Amino acid sequence: MADIPITPYAGPIVDSDGNLTYIGDDGRRYVVGPVPEGDEASVDRVMELLRSGNGLFNSIESLSRRWLETVSGNHLERRAALVLLLTTLETALEDVDDDGEDSAEDAAEDEFGEGL
């Protein structure tokens, strides 16, 4: 059961210790870490932005689960597929050019044209 990622049950909140936390679908409280520096209004804006992304996050999670089901099996254990998925996403999302553009997107546009 430890291999299954925990889905947030509700949007993140700031606890009494000033940490960003959420309740997982397993009923446990998870501490993400300290709230970013800033005044109360900016923290509220960050929290609202995080909450507004819940639907998209749920879509990403659903697609990730489908991908894991598709590639996992006799030749690739689910845990190995999960590690591959997470490290690939991390690499792709952190790979930014000096001009701030996502170089993976740039490469796709170079190969397939504008509008991707």
N, CA, C and O atoms as a Tinker XYZ file with bonds, in Angstrom:
   464  protein
     1  N      0.806000   -1.186000    0.000000    73     2
     2  CA     0.000000    0.000000    0.000000    64     1     3
     3  C      0.855000    1.258000    0.000000    63     2     4     5
     4  O      0.370000    2.313000   -0.409000    81     3
     5  N      2.105000    1.192000    0.441000    73     3     6
     6  CA     2.974000    2.363000    0.522000    64     5     7
     7  C      3.345000    2.879000   -0.857000    63     6     8     9
     8  O      3.758000    4.032000   -0.983000    81     7
     9  N      3.211000    2.055000   -1.906000    73     7    10
    10  CA     3.568000    2.476000   -3.253000    64     9    11
    11  C      2.513000    3.354000   -3.897000    63    10    12    13
    12  O      2.799000    4.021000   -4.891000    81    11
    13  N      1.290000    3.373000   -3.357000    73    11    14
    14  CA     0.208000    4.134000   -3.953000    64    13    15
    15  C      0.273000    5.576000   -3.461000    63    14    16    17
    16  O      0.248000    5.817000   -2.254000    81    15
    17  N      0.358000    6.548000   -4.390000    73    15    18
    18  CA     0.405000    7.947000   -3.967000    64    17    19
    19  C     -0.889000    8.355000   -3.274000    63    18    20    21
    20  O     -1.961000    7.830000   -3.577000    81    19
    21  N     -0.778000    9.288000   -2.351000    73    19    22
    22  CA    -1.931000    9.768000   -1.607000    64    21    23
    23  C     -2.540000   10.955000   -2.337000    63    22    24    25
    24  O     -1.846000   11.923000   -2.649000    81    23
    25  N     -3.832000   10.879000   -2.605000    73    23    26
    26  CA    -4.554000   11.962000   -3.251000    64    25    27
    27  C     -5.052000   12.930000   -2.190000    63    26    28    29
    28  O     -5.633000   12.509000   -1.190000    81    27
    29  N     -4.828000   14.231000   -2.402000    73    27    30
    30  CA    -5.398000   15.200000   -1.459000    64    29    31
    31  C     -6.913000   15.102000   -1.459000    63    30    32    33
    32  O     -7.540000   15.075000   -2.518000    81    31
    33  N     -7.505000   15.049000   -0.263000    73    31    34
    34  CA    -8.953000   14.968000   -0.108000    64    33    35
    35  C     -9.574000   16.357000   -0.176000    63    34    36    37
    36  O    -10.711000   16.520000   -0.620000    81    35
    37  N     -8.823000   17.342000    0.264000    73    35    38
    38  CA    -9.292000   18.724000    0.269000    64    37    39
    39  C     -8.135000   19.629000   -0.103000    63    38    40    41
    40  O     -6.977000   19.212000   -0.098000    81    39
    41  N     -8.460000   20.871000   -0.427000    73    39    42
    42  CA    -7.433000   21.840000   -0.776000    64    41    43
    43  C     -6.503000   22.099000    0.394000    63    42    44    45
    44  O     -6.853000   21.832000    1.544000    81    43
    45  N     -5.329000   22.614000    0.108000    73    43    46
    46  CA    -4.361000   22.872000    1.174000    64    45    47
    47  C     -4.827000   23.984000    2.112000    63    46    48    49
    48  O     -5.564000   24.886000    1.715000    81    47
    49  N     -4.382000   23.895000    3.361000    73    47    50
    50  CA    -4.666000   24.924000    4.360000    64    49    51
    51  C     -3.380000   25.246000    5.102000    63    50    52    53
    52  O     -2.401000   24.504000    5.016000    81    51
    53  N     -3.386000   26.349000    5.825000    73    51    54
    54  CA    -2.270000   26.708000    6.683000    64    53    55
    55  C     -2.662000   26.306000    8.100000    63    54    56    57
    56  O     -3.687000   26.754000    8.614000    81    55
    57  N     -1.849000   25.462000    8.732000    73    55    58
    58  CA    -2.171000   25.009000   10.091000    64    57    59
    59  C     -1.719000   26.029000   11.134000    63    58    60    61
    60  O     -1.161000   27.073000   10.794000    81    59
    61  N     -1.963000   25.720000   12.386000    73    59    62
    62  CA    -1.639000   26.645000   13.476000    64    61    63
    63  C     -0.137000   26.880000   13.627000    63    62    64    65
    64  O      0.269000   27.868000   14.240000    81    63
    65  N      0.687000   25.997000   13.083000    73    63    66
    66  CA     2.144000   26.172000   13.130000    64    65    67
    67  C      2.677000   26.937000   11.919000    63    66    68    69
    68  O      3.884000   27.155000   11.809000    81    67
    69  N      1.786000   27.349000   11.005000    73    67    70
    70  CA     2.210000   28.087000    9.829000    64    69    71
    71  C      2.670000   27.215000    8.679000    63    70    72    73
    72  O      3.311000   27.706000    7.750000    81    71
    73  N      2.353000   25.925000    8.723000    73    71    74
    74  CA     2.745000   25.006000    7.655000    64    73    75
    75  C      1.596000   24.792000    6.676000    63    74    76    77
    76  O      0.427000   24.770000    7.061000    81    75
    77  N      1.947000   24.639000    5.421000    73    75    78
    78  CA     0.984000   24.288000    4.396000    64    77    79
    79  C      0.703000   22.796000    4.547000    63    78    80    81
    80  O      1.621000   21.978000    4.484000    81    79
    81  N     -0.562000   22.444000    4.744000    73    79    82
    82  CA    -0.933000   21.050000    4.986000    64    81    83
    83  C     -2.153000   20.675000    4.143000    63    82    84    85
    84  O     -2.865000   21.543000    3.638000    81    83
    85  N     -2.377000   19.387000    4.003000    73    83    86
    86  CA    -3.607000   18.902000    3.387000    64    85    87
    87  C     -3.976000   17.573000    4.019000    63    86    88    89
    88  O     -3.144000   16.905000    4.631000    81    87
    89  N     -5.239000   17.203000    3.860000    73    87    90
    90  CA    -5.731000   15.911000    4.327000    64    89    91
    91  C     -5.777000   14.988000    3.119000    63    90    92    93
    92  O     -6.374000   15.321000    2.096000    81    91
    93  N     -5.143000   13.826000    3.243000    73    91    94
    94  CA    -5.135000   12.861000    2.153000    64    93    95
    95  C     -6.407000   12.047000    2.130000    63    94    96    97
    96  O     -7.176000   12.056000    3.091000    81    95
    97  N     -6.630000   11.343000    1.033000    73    95    98
    98  CA    -7.825000   10.513000    0.935000    64    97    99
    99  C     -7.787000    9.332000    1.898000    63    98   100   101
   100  O     -8.770000    8.604000    2.039000    81    99
   101  N     -6.640000    9.145000    2.563000    73    99   102
   102  CA    -6.525000    8.116000    3.585000    64   101   103
   103  C     -6.885000    8.656000    4.969000    63   102   104   105
   104  O     -6.831000    7.922000    5.956000    81   103
   105  N     -7.258000    9.956000    5.042000    73   103   106
   106  CA    -7.666000   10.566000    6.310000    64   105   107
   107  C     -6.522000   11.151000    7.120000    63   106   108   109
   108  O     -6.761000   11.779000    8.152000    81   107
   109  N     -5.296000   10.962000    6.680000    73   107   110
   110  CA    -4.146000   11.506000    7.417000    64   109   111
   111  C     -3.841000   12.936000    6.990000    63   110   112   113
   112  O     -4.169000   13.357000    5.880000    81   111
   113  N     -3.206000   13.670000    7.895000    73   111   114
   114  CA    -2.782000   15.039000    7.618000    64   113   115
   115  C     -1.347000   14.998000    7.105000    63   114   116   117
   116  O     -0.487000   14.359000    7.711000    81   115
   117  N     -1.090000   15.679000    5.991000    73   115   118
   118  CA     0.241000   15.740000    5.403000    64   117   119
   119  C      0.757000   17.168000    5.448000    63   118   120   121
   120  O      0.057000   18.106000    5.067000    81   119
   121  N      1.985000   17.322000    5.916000    73   119   122
   122  CA     2.615000   18.631000    5.997000    64   121   123
   123  C      3.506000   18.796000    4.767000    63   122   124   125
   124  O      4.430000   18.013000    4.546000    81   123
   125  N      3.215000   19.829000    3.971000    73   123   126
   126  CA     4.004000   20.117000    2.783000    64   125   127
   127  C      5.246000   20.888000    3.180000    63   126   128   129
   128  O      6.341000   20.608000    2.693000    81   127
   129  N      5.079000   21.851000    4.056000    73   127   130
   130  CA     6.201000   22.660000    4.520000    64   129   131
   131  C      5.730000   24.040000    4.913000    63   130   132   133
   132  O      4.534000   24.328000    4.888000    81   131
   133  N      6.673000   24.894000    5.275000    73   131   134
   134  CA     6.304000   26.249000    5.673000    64   133   135
   135  C      5.680000   27.022000    4.506000    63   134   136   137
   136  O      6.018000   26.806000    3.342000    81   135
   137  N      4.782000   27.907000    4.846000    73   135   138
   138  CA     4.143000   28.760000    3.841000    64   137   139
   139  C      5.187000   29.727000    3.304000    63   138   140   141
   140  O      6.009000   30.236000    4.065000    81   139
   141  N      5.163000   29.983000    2.010000    73   139   142
   142  CA     6.122000   30.929000    1.441000    64   141   143
   143  C      6.044000   32.285000    2.143000    63   142   144   145
   144  O      4.986000   32.693000    2.623000    81   143
   145  N      7.191000   32.975000    2.191000    73   143   146
   146  CA     7.247000   34.299000    2.807000    64   145   147
   147  C      6.270000   35.246000    2.119000    63   146   148   149
   148  O      6.027000   35.137000    0.917000    81   147
   149  N      5.716000   36.174000    2.889000    73   147   150
   150  CA     4.842000   37.183000    2.316000    64   149   151
   151  C      3.779000   37.603000    3.304000    63   150   152   153
   152  O      3.632000   37.021000    4.379000    81   151
   153  N      3.045000   38.622000    2.918000    73   151   154
   154  CA     1.981000   39.085000    3.793000    64   153   155
   155  C      0.778000   38.157000    3.677000    63   154   156   157
   156  O      0.758000   37.257000    2.838000    81   155
   157  N     -0.211000   38.378000    4.513000    73   155   158
   158  CA    -1.371000   37.489000    4.559000    64   157   159
   159  C     -2.117000   37.469000    3.229000    63   158   160   161
   160  O     -2.604000   36.423000    2.800000    81   159
   161  N     -2.206000   38.623000    2.580000    73   159   162
   162  CA    -2.911000   38.695000    1.295000    64   161   163
   163  C     -2.201000   37.852000    0.233000    63   162   164   165
   164  O     -2.860000   37.162000   -0.545000    81   163
   165  N     -0.861000   37.899000    0.191000    73   163   166
   166  CA    -0.146000   37.107000   -0.807000    64   165   167
   167  C     -0.251000   35.617000   -0.500000    63   166   168   169
   168  O     -0.330000   34.802000   -1.418000    81   167
   169  N     -0.252000   35.256000    0.776000    73   167   170
   170  CA    -0.439000   33.847000    1.155000    64   169   171
   171  C     -1.831000   33.384000    0.726000    63   170   172   173
   172  O     -1.992000   32.277000    0.214000    81   171
   173  N     -2.834000   34.235000    0.938000    73   171   174
   174  CA    -4.199000   33.894000    0.514000    64   173   175
   175  C     -4.272000   33.700000   -0.999000    63   174   176   177
   176  O     -4.982000   32.815000   -1.475000    81   175
   177  N     -3.542000   34.520000   -1.758000    73   175   178
   178  CA    -3.533000   34.376000   -3.210000    64   177   179
   179  C     -2.872000   33.052000   -3.624000    63   178   180   181
   180  O     -3.351000   32.359000   -4.522000    81   179
   181  N     -1.782000   32.721000   -2.961000    73   179   182
   182  CA    -1.111000   31.450000   -3.252000    64   181   183
   183  C     -2.045000   30.283000   -2.952000    63   182   184   185
   184  O     -2.148000   29.345000   -3.743000    81   183
   185  N     -2.721000   30.342000   -1.817000    73   183   186
   186  CA    -3.642000   29.263000   -1.440000    64   185   187
   187  C     -4.772000   29.145000   -2.464000    63   186   188   189
   188  O     -5.151000   28.035000   -2.838000    81   187
   189  N     -5.305000   30.261000   -2.915000    73   187   190
   190  CA    -6.377000   30.248000   -3.899000    64   189   191
   191  C     -5.883000   29.667000   -5.226000    63   190   192   193
   192  O     -6.594000   28.901000   -5.876000    81   191
   193  N     -4.665000   30.033000   -5.621000    73   191   194
   194  CA    -4.102000   29.466000   -6.848000    64   193   195
   195  C     -3.947000   27.952000   -6.733000    63   194   196   197
   196  O     -4.242000   27.218000   -7.677000    81   195
   197  N     -3.485000   27.489000   -5.577000    73   195   198
   198  CA    -3.340000   26.041000   -5.380000    64   197   199
   199  C     -4.693000   25.351000   -5.450000    63   198   200   201
   200  O     -4.825000   24.297000   -6.072000    81   199
   201  N     -5.703000   25.943000   -4.812000    73   199   202
   202  CA    -7.042000   25.352000   -4.849000    64   201   203
   203  C     -7.609000   25.350000   -6.271000    63   202   204   205
   204  O     -8.284000   24.402000   -6.670000    81   203
   205  N     -7.332000   26.414000   -7.033000    73   203   206
   206  CA    -7.875000   26.504000   -8.390000    64   205   207
   207  C     -7.273000   25.438000   -9.308000    63   206   208   209
   208  O     -7.860000   25.114000  -10.341000    81   207
   209  N     -6.126000   24.897000   -8.951000    73   207   210
   210  CA    -5.493000   23.863000   -9.758000    64   209   211
   211  C     -5.929000   22.453000   -9.423000    63   210   212   213
   212  O     -5.437000   21.504000  -10.035000    81   211
   213  N     -6.845000   22.278000   -8.462000    73   211   214
   214  CA    -7.257000   20.934000   -8.041000    64   213   215
   215  C     -7.808000   20.095000   -9.191000    63   214   216   217
   216  O     -7.471000   18.917000   -9.309000    81   215
   217  N     -8.650000   20.685000  -10.040000    73   215   218
   218  CA    -9.239000   19.931000  -11.155000    64   217   219
   219  C     -8.178000   19.450000  -12.126000    63   218   220   221
   220  O     -8.193000   18.298000  -12.561000    81   219
   221  N     -7.260000   20.338000  -12.462000    73   219   222
   222  CA    -6.176000   19.967000  -13.373000    64   221   223
   223  C     -5.281000   18.910000  -12.746000    63   222   224   225
   224  O     -4.864000   17.960000  -13.408000    81   223
   225  N     -4.989000   19.087000  -11.450000    73   223   226
   226  CA    -4.171000   18.088000  -10.760000    64   225   227
   227  C     -4.860000   16.720000  -10.797000    63   226   228   229
   228  O     -4.207000   15.704000  -11.032000    81   227
   229  N     -6.164000   16.693000  -10.567000    73   227   230
   230  CA    -6.893000   15.422000  -10.608000    64   229   231
   231  C     -6.814000   14.784000  -11.991000    63   230   232   233
   232  O     -6.732000   13.561000  -12.105000    81   231
   233  N     -6.839000   15.600000  -13.040000    73   231   234
   234  CA    -6.694000   15.077000  -14.403000    64   233   235
   235  C     -5.306000   14.482000  -14.614000    63   234   236   237
   236  O     -5.159000   13.404000  -15.190000    81   235
   237  N     -4.286000   15.207000  -14.138000    73   235   238
   238  CA    -2.913000   14.700000  -14.253000    64   237   239
   239  C     -2.773000   13.378000  -13.508000    63   238   240   241
   240  O     -2.152000   12.437000  -14.002000    81   239
   241  N     -3.355000   13.318000  -12.321000    73   239   242
   242  CA    -3.287000   12.077000  -11.539000    64   241   243
   243  C     -3.982000   10.933000  -12.265000    63   242   244   245
   244  O     -3.462000    9.817000  -12.307000    81   243
   245  N     -5.135000   11.198000  -12.827000    73   243   246
   246  CA    -5.872000   10.163000  -13.546000    64   245   247
   247  C     -5.083000    9.663000  -14.752000    63   246   248   249
   248  O     -4.998000    8.456000  -14.983000    81   247
   249  N     -4.508000   10.578000  -15.516000    73   247   250
   250  CA    -3.688000   10.184000  -16.664000    64   249   251
   251  C     -2.451000    9.406000  -16.224000    63   250   252   253
   252  O     -2.045000    8.452000  -16.888000    81   251
   253  N     -1.858000    9.811000  -15.111000    73   251   254
   254  CA    -0.684000    9.108000  -14.598000    64   253   255
   255  C     -1.034000    7.688000  -14.198000    63   254   256   257
   256  O     -0.283000    6.752000  -14.474000    81   255
   257  N     -2.177000    7.531000  -13.548000    73   255   258
   258  CA    -2.618000    6.178000  -13.168000    64   257   259
   259  C     -2.845000    5.315000  -14.405000    63   258   260   261
   260  O     -2.457000    4.147000  -14.427000    81   259
   261  N     -3.475000    5.887000  -15.437000    73   259   262
   262  CA    -3.694000    5.140000  -16.685000    64   261   263
   263  C     -2.384000    4.742000  -17.315000    63   262   264   265
   264  O     -2.239000    3.620000  -17.800000    81   263
   265  N     -1.409000    5.667000  -17.312000    73   263   266
   266  CA    -0.095000    5.366000  -17.886000    64   265   267
   267  C      0.558000    4.223000  -17.115000    63   266   268   269
   268  O      1.106000    3.298000  -17.714000    81   267
   269  N      0.500000    4.287000  -15.791000    73   267   270
   270  CA     1.086000    3.237000  -14.959000    64   269   271
   271  C      0.444000    1.888000  -15.233000    63   270   272   273
   272  O      1.137000    0.874000  -15.315000    81   271
   273  N     -0.880000    1.870000  -15.377000    73   271   274
   274  CA    -1.576000    0.617000  -15.678000    64   273   275
   275  C     -1.158000    0.070000  -17.045000    63   274   276   277
   276  O     -1.050000   -1.142000  -17.231000    81   275
   277  N     -0.925000    0.976000  -17.995000    73   275   278
   278  CA    -0.563000    0.574000  -19.351000    64   277   279
   279  C      0.843000   -0.021000  -19.415000    63   278   280   281
   280  O      1.049000   -1.035000  -20.082000    81   279
   281  N      1.810000    0.592000  -18.734000    73   279   282
   282  CA     3.203000    0.160000  -18.887000    64   281   283
   283  C      3.647000   -0.857000  -17.843000    63   282   284   285
   284  O      4.648000   -1.544000  -18.044000    81   283
   285  N      2.932000   -0.965000  -16.747000    73   283   286
   286  CA     3.332000   -1.912000  -15.692000    64   285   287
   287  C      2.899000   -3.318000  -16.061000    63   286   288   289
   288  O      1.870000   -3.527000  -16.703000    81   287
   289  N      3.702000   -4.265000  -15.643000    73   287   290
   290  CA     3.349000   -5.649000  -15.927000    64   289   291
   291  C      4.513000   -6.566000  -15.640000    63   290   292   293
   292  O      5.326000   -6.308000  -14.752000    81   291
   293  N      4.583000   -7.638000  -16.400000    73   291   294
   294  CA     5.611000   -8.650000  -16.193000    64   293   295
   295  C      7.026000   -8.116000  -16.379000    63   294   296   297
   296  O      7.951000   -8.545000  -15.688000    81   295
   297  N      7.196000   -7.178000  -17.315000    73   295   298
   298  CA     8.542000   -6.708000  -17.640000    64   297   299
   299  C      8.934000   -5.425000  -16.912000    63   298   300   301
   300  O     10.112000   -5.070000  -16.867000    81   299
   301  N      7.962000   -4.738000  -16.350000    73   299   302
   302  CA     8.234000   -3.485000  -15.639000    64   301   303
   303  C      7.327000   -3.407000  -14.412000    63   302   304   305
   304  O      6.108000   -3.281000  -14.530000    81   303
   305  N      7.945000   -3.483000  -13.236000    73   303   306
   306  CA     7.173000   -3.414000  -11.997000    64   305   307
   307  C      6.555000   -2.027000  -11.848000    63   306   308   309
   308  O      7.097000   -1.037000  -12.340000    81   307
   309  N      5.414000   -1.970000  -11.165000    73   307   310
   310  CA     4.705000   -0.706000  -10.990000    64   309   311
   311  C      5.583000    0.338000  -10.302000    63   310   312   313
   312  O      5.578000    1.504000  -10.697000    81   311
   313  N      6.324000   -0.061000   -9.294000    73   311   314
   314  CA     7.183000    0.888000   -8.568000    64   313   315
   315  C      8.244000    1.481000   -9.496000    63   314   316   317
   316  O      8.509000    2.682000   -9.446000    81   315
   317  N      8.845000    0.655000  -10.333000    73   315   318
   318  CA     9.845000    1.150000  -11.279000    64   317   319
   319  C      9.205000    2.096000  -12.293000    63   318   320   321
   320  O      9.799000    3.111000  -12.655000    81   319
   321  N      8.002000    1.767000  -12.750000    73   319   322
   322  CA     7.291000    2.641000  -13.686000    64   321   323
   323  C      6.960000    3.977000  -13.023000    63   322   324   325
   324  O      7.055000    5.024000  -13.662000    81   323
   325  N      6.574000    3.950000  -11.753000    73   323   326
   326  CA     6.273000    5.178000  -11.020000    64   325   327
   327  C      7.515000    6.056000  -10.896000    63   326   328   329
   328  O      7.448000    7.266000  -11.111000    81   327
   329  N      8.630000    5.455000  -10.555000    73   327   330
   330  CA     9.889000    6.210000  -10.446000    64   329   331
   331  C     10.245000    6.811000  -11.798000    63   330   332   333
   332  O     10.657000    7.969000  -11.872000    81   331
   333  N     10.092000    6.041000  -12.863000    73   331   334
   334  CA    10.374000    6.537000  -14.210000    64   333   335
   335  C      9.464000    7.720000  -14.551000    63   334   336   337
   336  O      9.926000    8.728000  -15.085000    81   335
   337  N      8.189000    7.597000  -14.246000    73   335   338
   338  CA     7.235000    8.669000  -14.523000    64   337   339
   339  C      7.605000    9.949000  -13.776000    63   338   340   341
   340  O      7.658000   11.026000  -14.369000    81   339
   341  N      7.857000    9.827000  -12.486000    73   339   342
   342  CA     8.142000   11.012000  -11.671000    64   341   343
   343  C      9.458000   11.674000  -12.055000    63   342   344   345
   344  O      9.536000   12.900000  -12.130000    81   343
   345  N     10.486000   10.877000  -12.297000    73   343   346
   346  CA    11.771000   11.487000  -12.657000    64   345   347
   347  C     11.715000   12.104000  -14.053000    63   346   348   349
   348  O     12.344000   13.132000  -14.301000    81   347
   349  N     10.968000   11.484000  -14.963000    73   347   350
   350  CA    10.820000   12.049000  -16.303000    64   349   351
   351  C     10.060000   13.367000  -16.251000    63   350   352   353
   352  O     10.450000   14.334000  -16.906000    81   351
   353  N      8.982000   13.412000  -15.479000    73   351   354
   354  CA     8.225000   14.655000  -15.323000    64   353   355
   355  C      9.077000   15.732000  -14.670000    63   354   356   357
   356  O      9.071000   16.884000  -15.104000    81   355
   357  N      9.805000   15.362000  -13.636000    73   355   358
   358  CA    10.662000   16.338000  -12.955000    64   357   359
   359  C     11.688000   16.913000  -13.921000    63   358   360   361
   360  O     11.898000   18.125000  -13.958000    81   359
   361  N     12.322000   16.054000  -14.696000    73   359   362
   362  CA    13.320000   16.507000  -15.661000    64   361   363
   363  C     12.685000   17.404000  -16.720000    63   362   364   365
   364  O     13.230000   18.457000  -17.053000    81   363
   365  N     11.554000   16.995000  -17.240000    73   363   366
   366  CA    10.888000   17.765000  -18.295000    64   365   367
   367  C     10.421000   19.124000  -17.783000    63   366   368   369
   368  O     10.515000   20.124000  -18.495000    81   367
   369  N      9.925000   19.160000  -16.568000    73   367   370
   370  CA     9.381000   20.409000  -16.026000    64   369   371
   371  C     10.460000   21.344000  -15.517000    63   370   372   373
   372  O     10.226000   22.548000  -15.415000    81   371
   373  N     11.622000   20.828000  -15.197000    73   371   374
   374  CA    12.718000   21.675000  -14.737000    64   373   375
   375  C     13.609000   22.119000  -15.880000    63   374   376   377
   376  O     14.454000   22.992000  -15.685000    81   375
   377  N     13.455000   21.558000  -17.046000    73   375   378
   378  CA    14.313000   21.841000  -18.190000    64   377   379
   379  C     13.848000   23.126000  -18.868000    63   378   380   381
   380  O     13.010000   23.094000  -19.769000    81   379
   381  N     14.398000   24.254000  -18.428000    73   379   382
   382  CA    14.014000   25.566000  -18.948000    64   381   383
   383  C     15.249000   26.259000  -19.508000    63   382   384   385
   384  O     16.316000   26.245000  -18.895000    81   383
   385  N     15.088000   26.870000  -20.689000    73   383   386
   386  CA    16.174000   27.617000  -21.310000    64   385   387
   387  C     16.437000   28.921000  -20.563000    63   386   388   389
   388  O     15.667000   29.308000  -19.684000    81   387
   389  N     17.524000   29.592000  -20.918000    73   387   390
   390  CA    17.867000   30.875000  -20.312000    64   389   391
   391  C     16.787000   31.917000  -20.525000    63   390   392   393
   392  O     16.624000   32.810000  -19.693000    81   391
   393  N     16.033000   31.825000  -21.635000    73   391   394
   394  CA    15.002000   32.822000  -21.909000    64   393   395
   395  C     13.688000   32.502000  -21.202000    63   394   396   397
   396  O     12.687000   33.187000  -21.407000    81   395
   397  N     13.693000   31.457000  -20.366000    73   395   398
   398  CA    12.505000   31.110000  -19.596000    64   397   399
   399  C     11.542000   30.200000  -20.328000    63   398   400   401
   400  O     10.515000   29.812000  -19.771000    81   399
   401  N     11.854000   29.851000  -21.568000    73   399   402
   402  CA    10.987000   28.973000  -22.342000    64   401   403
   403  C     11.283000   27.524000  -22.007000    63   402   404   405
   404  O     12.425000   27.166000  -21.717000    81   403
   405  N     10.274000   26.709000  -22.047000    73   403   406
   406  CA    10.415000   25.277000  -21.822000    64   405   407
   407  C     11.086000   24.671000  -23.048000    63   406   408   409
   408  O     10.517000   24.673000  -24.139000    81   407
   409  N     12.296000   24.153000  -22.863000    73   407   410
   410  CA    13.043000   23.663000  -24.017000    64   409   411
   411  C     12.403000   22.433000  -24.649000    63   410   412   413
   412  O     12.594000   22.201000  -25.842000    81   411
   413  N     11.648000   21.635000  -23.890000    73   411   414
   414  CA    10.944000   20.491000  -24.474000    64   413   415
   415  C      9.882000   21.000000  -25.448000    63   414   416   417
   416  O      9.684000   20.418000  -26.515000    81   415
   417  N      9.203000   22.081000  -25.082000    73   415   418
   418  CA     8.212000   22.683000  -25.967000    64   417   419
   419  C      8.896000   23.245000  -27.208000    63   418   420   421
   420  O      8.399000   23.087000  -28.323000    81   419
   421  N     10.037000   23.903000  -27.009000    73   419   422
   422  CA    10.796000   24.440000  -28.133000    64   421   423
   423  C     11.186000   23.328000  -29.098000    63   422   424   425
   424  O     11.076000   23.489000  -30.313000    81   423
   425  N     11.635000   22.219000  -28.568000    73   423   426
   426  CA    12.050000   21.092000  -29.414000    64   425   427
   427  C     10.861000   20.546000  -30.195000    63   426   428   429
   428  O     10.998000   20.206000  -31.370000    81   427
   429  N      9.703000   20.457000  -29.558000    73   427   430
   430  CA     8.507000   19.960000  -30.245000    64   429   431
   431  C      8.094000   20.922000  -31.354000    63   430   432   433
   432  O      7.714000   20.495000  -32.444000    81   431
   433  N      8.171000   22.225000  -31.070000    73   431   434
   434  CA     7.830000   23.200000  -32.103000    64   433   435
   435  C      8.811000   23.131000  -33.264000    63   434   436   437
   436  O      8.416000   23.256000  -34.423000    81   435
   437  N     10.082000   22.933000  -32.959000    73   435   438
   438  CA    11.076000   22.810000  -34.018000    64   437   439
   439  C     10.782000   21.614000  -34.915000    63   438   440   441
   440  O     10.946000   21.684000  -36.133000    81   439
   441  N     10.345000   20.515000  -34.301000    73   439   442
   442  CA    10.119000   19.296000  -35.062000    64   441   443
   443  C      8.757000   19.280000  -35.752000    63   442   444   445
   444  O      8.639000   18.833000  -36.893000    81   443
   445  N      7.706000   19.782000  -35.041000    73   443   446
   446  CA     6.342000   19.632000  -35.545000    64   445   447
   447  C      5.672000   20.944000  -35.948000    63   446   448   449
   448  O      4.559000   20.928000  -36.473000    81   447
   449  N      6.325000   22.069000  -35.714000    73   447   450
   450  CA     5.748000   23.352000  -36.083000    64   449   451
   451  C      5.124000   24.062000  -34.897000    63   450   452   453
   452  O      5.017000   23.503000  -33.805000    81   451
   453  N      4.714000   25.300000  -35.127000    73   451   454
   454  CA     4.123000   26.139000  -34.085000    64   453   455
   455  C      2.769000   25.578000  -33.642000    63   454   456   457
   456  O      2.133000   24.802000  -34.355000    81   455
   457  N      2.352000   25.996000  -32.443000    73   455   458
   458  CA     1.004000   25.678000  -31.978000    64   457   459
   459  C      0.882000   24.436000  -31.135000    63   458   460   461
   460  O     -0.233000   24.003000  -30.847000    81   459
   461  N      1.971000   23.854000  -30.734000    73   459   462
   462  CA     1.892000   22.674000  -29.873000    64   461   463
   463  C      1.856000   23.065000  -28.434000    63   462   464
   464  O      1.789000   22.201000  -27.560000    81   463
